């Protein structure tokens, strides 16, 4: 099957020399055919490399959004994958919208969220919705060293 995606939706390619990790095969096997939500935590270069690694296993069509650069998330997808970079920067209103959207489109959509910092401490501090965290954390990949942008 030939996949053609608009260049604006593709993650930034990472040269193999820049990779801090390779996603373990057992994690990749869990993604095939199930399309779970994925939370990837680690430095930006490592999270981009991890997204590139799992990219062929994602549900089509694929839309990529950098959370920091948008006022409101484009939650119009009814199927496919939404890649959200820097999920920890999402404000509480958008967190609630994203959670409602995931609940409404569950099974037809997949969310791949990345963060340069651990998200669970934000949940403990009340800065990140626990229900959204658990929805996103279906498959958790920690790549590289956390807390290093």
C-alpha positions as CSV (number, residue, x, y, z in Angstrom):
1,X,0.0,0.0,0.0
2,X,1.5,3.4,-1.0
3,X,1.2,6.1,1.5
4,X,1.3,9.8,0.4
5,X,1.2,12.4,3.1
6,X,1.4,16.2,2.8
7,X,4.9,17.4,3.8
8,X,3.4,19.8,6.4
9,X,2.2,16.8,8.4
10,X,5.4,14.9,8.4
11,X,7.7,14.9,11.5
12,X,11.1,16.6,11.1
13,X,13.5,13.9,9.9
14,X,16.4,13.0,12.2
15,X,19.7,11.8,10.9
16,X,20.7,8.4,12.3
17,X,23.8,9.9,13.9
18,X,21.5,12.2,16.0
19,X,19.4,9.5,17.4
20,X,19.5,8.9,21.2
21,X,17.4,5.8,21.0
22,X,15.7,3.2,18.9
23,X,12.2,2.3,20.0
24,X,12.3,-1.3,21.3
25,X,10.8,-3.9,18.9
26,X,8.4,-5.1,21.6
27,X,7.0,-1.6,21.9
28,X,6.6,-1.4,18.1
29,X,4.8,-4.7,18.0
30,X,2.3,-3.4,20.4
31,X,1.4,-0.6,18.1
32,X,0.7,-2.6,15.0
33,X,-3.1,-3.1,14.4
34,X,-4.2,-1.7,17.8
35,X,-3.4,2.0,17.2
36,X,-3.2,2.9,20.9
37,X,-2.5,6.4,22.1
38,X,1.2,6.9,22.8
39,X,3.0,9.2,25.2
40,X,6.7,9.7,24.4
41,X,8.9,11.5,27.0
42,X,12.5,12.6,26.5
43,X,14.7,15.3,24.8
44,X,13.3,16.8,21.6
45,X,15.8,15.1,19.3
46,X,15.0,11.7,20.9
47,X,11.2,12.1,20.8
48,X,11.3,13.2,17.1
49,X,13.5,10.1,16.4
50,X,10.9,7.9,18.3
51,X,8.0,9.4,16.3
52,X,9.9,8.8,13.1
53,X,10.5,5.2,14.2
54,X,6.8,4.4,14.8
55,X,5.5,6.6,11.9
56,X,4.9,3.6,9.6
57,X,2.7,2.0,12.2
58,X,0.4,5.0,12.8
59,X,-3.2,5.2,11.6
60,X,-3.7,7.3,8.5
61,X,-4.3,10.2,7.8
62,X,-1.6,11.8,10.1
63,X,-1.8,15.4,11.3
64,X,1.1,16.9,13.3
65,X,0.7,20.0,15.6
66,X,3.2,21.7,17.8
67,X,1.1,22.6,20.9
68,X,3.1,25.8,21.7
69,X,2.3,27.3,18.3
70,X,-1.5,27.0,18.4
71,X,-4.2,28.9,20.3
72,X,-6.7,26.1,19.9
73,X,-6.1,22.5,18.9
74,X,-7.5,21.4,15.5
75,X,-9.8,18.7,16.8
76,X,-11.7,18.0,13.6
77,X,-10.2,14.6,12.8
78,X,-12.7,11.8,12.8
79,X,-10.1,9.1,12.1
80,X,-6.3,8.9,11.8
81,X,-3.5,10.0,14.0
82,X,-2.9,13.4,15.7
83,X,0.7,13.9,16.7
84,X,1.1,16.6,19.4
85,X,4.5,17.9,20.2
86,X,5.2,19.4,23.6
87,X,2.0,18.2,25.3
88,X,3.1,19.6,28.7
89,X,2.6,23.1,27.3
90,X,-1.1,22.5,26.7
91,X,-3.3,24.8,28.9
92,X,-6.1,23.3,31.0
93,X,-8.9,24.4,28.7
94,X,-7.2,22.7,25.7
95,X,-6.5,19.7,27.9
96,X,-10.2,19.3,28.7
97,X,-11.1,19.7,25.0
98,X,-8.5,17.1,24.0
99,X,-9.8,14.7,26.6
100,X,-13.4,15.1,25.4
101,X,-12.3,14.7,21.7
102,X,-10.4,11.5,22.5
103,X,-13.4,10.1,24.4
104,X,-15.7,10.9,21.5
105,X,-13.5,9.5,18.7
106,X,-12.0,6.6,20.7
107,X,-11.3,3.6,18.4
108,X,-11.2,5.7,15.3
109,X,-8.4,8.1,16.2
110,X,-5.0,7.8,17.8
111,X,-2.9,10.4,19.6
112,X,0.9,10.4,19.8
113,X,2.0,13.1,22.3
114,X,5.6,14.1,23.1
115,X,7.0,15.9,26.0
116,X,10.6,17.0,26.9
117,X,9.6,16.7,30.6
118,X,7.9,14.0,32.6
119,X,4.1,14.7,32.6
120,X,3.2,12.7,35.7
121,X,4.7,15.3,38.1
122,X,2.4,17.9,36.4
123,X,-0.5,15.6,37.1
124,X,0.5,15.4,40.8
125,X,0.8,19.3,40.9
126,X,-2.7,19.6,39.3
127,X,-1.3,21.4,36.2
128,X,-2.2,18.5,33.9
129,X,-5.5,16.6,33.9
130,X,-5.2,13.2,35.3
131,X,-7.9,11.7,33.0
132,X,-6.1,13.1,29.9
133,X,-2.8,11.7,31.2
134,X,-4.2,8.2,31.5
135,X,-5.8,8.4,28.1
136,X,-2.5,9.4,26.5
137,X,-0.4,7.0,28.5
138,X,-1.8,3.8,26.9
139,X,1.7,3.1,25.5
140,X,4.6,5.0,27.3
141,X,8.0,5.4,25.7
142,X,10.8,7.1,27.6
143,X,13.6,8.0,25.3
144,X,17.0,9.6,26.1
145,X,17.3,11.5,29.4
146,X,14.2,13.3,30.7
147,X,14.3,17.0,31.5
148,X,16.8,17.8,28.8
149,X,15.2,19.8,25.9
